Amino acid sequence: MLLKALCLVKTRSQAHKGCEAGGISINGRKAKPSAEVRPGDVVEIRYPRAVTAVEILEIPAGQVSRKDRDRFFRVIREARIDTGGGEGWDV
């Protein structure tokens, strides 16, 4: 799963839960766990306490280290949100 490969979530399980909960969108549409992502796509991740939108620049062949991940995406927007204490999808 791309979100895990780019270190945007901690585990594949969390990425799956985020998709199932409607917290992940690609180009403004809710994403399924098996959704295909291409360079130029905008992925928005609604974490339980924050929202991050990234533009995909390149698709990695496998897992990427945190220090190398910046060449694969650029952050468009990051914002903290108040969820009223809810736990969300375990991120």
C-alpha positions in Angstrom: 0.0 0.0 0.0 1.4 3.4 -1.1 0.7 5.2 2.2 2.8 2.7 4.1 5.6 2.7 1.5 5.9 6.4 1.8 5.8 6.4 5.6 2.5 8.4 5.7 1.0 5.9 8.0 2.7 3.5 10.5 1.2 0.2 9.3 -0.7 -1.3 6.3 -3.5 -2.1 8.7 -3.8 1.6 9.6 -3.9 2.5 5.9 -6.6 -0.1 5.3 -8.6 1.2 8.3 -8.3 4.8 7.1 -9.7 3.9 3.7 -12.5 1.8 5.2 -13.4 4.8 7.5 -13.5 7.2 4.6 -10.4 9.0 5.8 -8.4 8.7 2.6 -9.3 10.4 -0.7 -7.5 10.5 -4.0 -8.3 13.6 -6.2 -11.3 14.4 -4.0 -12.9 10.9 -4.2 -13.0 8.4 -1.3 -10.3 5.8 -1.8 -10.5 2.0 -1.5 -7.5 0.1 -0.1 -6.8 -1.2 -3.6 -7.0 2.1 -5.3 -4.4 2.9 -7.9 -2.4 6.0 -7.5 -0.5 7.8 -10.2 2.1 10.7 -10.3 0.2 13.9 -10.1 -2.6 12.6 -8.0 -3.5 14.4 -4.8 -4.0 12.2 -1.8 -5.7 13.6 1.3 -5.3 11.7 4.6 -7.7 12.6 7.4 -5.9 11.4 10.5 -7.9 11.4 13.7 -6.3 14.7 14.8 -4.9 16.2 11.5 -5.4 16.4 7.8 -2.5 16.1 5.3 -2.8 16.5 1.5 0.1 15.4 -0.6 0.8 15.4 -4.4 2.4 12.2 -5.6 5.5 12.9 -7.6 6.8 9.4 -8.2 5.6 5.9 -7.3 8.3 3.9 -5.4 9.2 0.4 -6.3 9.0 -0.7 -2.6 9.3 0.6 0.9 11.0 4.1 1.2 13.0 5.3 4.1 11.9 8.5 5.9 15.0 10.4 4.8 14.3 9.6 1.1 10.5 9.9 1.0 10.5 13.6 0.0 11.3 12.8 -3.6 8.1 10.8 -3.9 5.6 13.4 -2.7 5.2 17.0 -1.7 3.0 18.2 1.1 0.3 20.6 -0.2 -1.5 21.2 3.1 -1.3 20.1 6.7 -3.8 21.1 9.4 -4.5 20.1 13.0 -8.2 19.3 13.7 -10.1 19.1 17.0 -12.0 15.8 17.1 -13.4 16.3 20.6 -11.3 13.4 22.0 -12.3 10.7 19.5 -9.7 8.0 18.7 -10.4 7.7 15.0 -8.6 4.9 13.1 -5.6 4.3 15.3 -2.9 6.5 13.7 
